[in-house]
């Protein structure tokens, strides 16, 4: 019986994918094998030694200490693409809101026209000139980051009649194939900044990307640029953004990350992190996160981890055999040590894979027969091994 702890409300459609004869699921549970999380901050959370994996029902993992958990052999999963359509739709709304000041117009109608009775229609006609904004058609959209969300935004913007340019130094084959052929790829960020009427950012927050939209970046942008950030709040330097808005360099900013400094500015639309807030996205993320956990716990497979390498074996665990899942440091002679221990204990290895990601590596070994406790202890004692988890057929 596997124990799953939920730190946030997780879609029932996802949780229903956990067979109750194999899984116990609760928000309060002792000695959890894995954790399902959405937005709960795990950085100061003390995890029991039984935890083997964490799955976030969403794409970003800033609320999870991924590197720290990797050092303990705890795999962290996310769900890339599961909420892509929801975010894409909000980006399109953000583009429209950055152009057409509908939010401010609505505020004006509700405050200035309230109680005017029969005069409302004529007053509205007189006042509407305050809320003129440009059309999207024919304008250039720069998309920074062409993953699942960025590619969908680019394709949809083309359908709206925009010219679209994109930048992504890590563009995957899958993402490239999903892009409309009319999306033009540029080689540098300056290629986006100097040519775009609208810019939307779709990259993770890392040491390299934090604060990337700052004074120096804005300086080379077109005058009157409109900037959308529904990816991560830390990507934009808010002080520099406000200065650029005050000067007129930036015409509008739409962000999904409310901050005190950004509130009550008529050129800024702040949303309360609504990107994936659709029932469909929550269901999709939960289903994907649960599948990742099940595959890992039941077969040792790792797919969509942010701190461990991808590693899968297509074959089933040998009949009456053992699948060994070994997290270890990415150093020489580890496989030789594993095979030596198992060979000396009289066990035959029928299948094996070993993959690495930076300083962390992960091996899956299929072994004929049930590996003994002594052999498991010997494997765990090898210098460089982080943890060893047997899955018995």
Secondary structure, DSSP 8 states (H G I E B T S, - for coil): -EEEEESS---HHHHTTS-TTTEEEESS-SS-SEEEESS---TT----TT--EEEESSS--TTS-HHHHHHTT-EEE--TTTTHHHHHHHHHHHHHHHHS-HHHHHHHHHHHSTT-GGGHHHHHHHHGGGG----STT-EEEEE--SHHHHHHHHHHHHTT-EEEEE-TT--HHHHHHS-TT-EE-SSHHHHHTT-SEEEE-----TTTTT-BSHHHHHTS-TTEEEEE-S-GGGB-HHHHHHHHHHTSEEEEEESB--GGGTT-TTEEE-BS-TT-SHHHHHHHHHHHHHHHHHHHHH--B-SBSSS--B---S---TT-EEEEEEEES-TTHHHHHHHHHHHTT--EEEEEEEEETTEEEEEEEESS---HHHHHHHHTSTTEEEEEEEE-
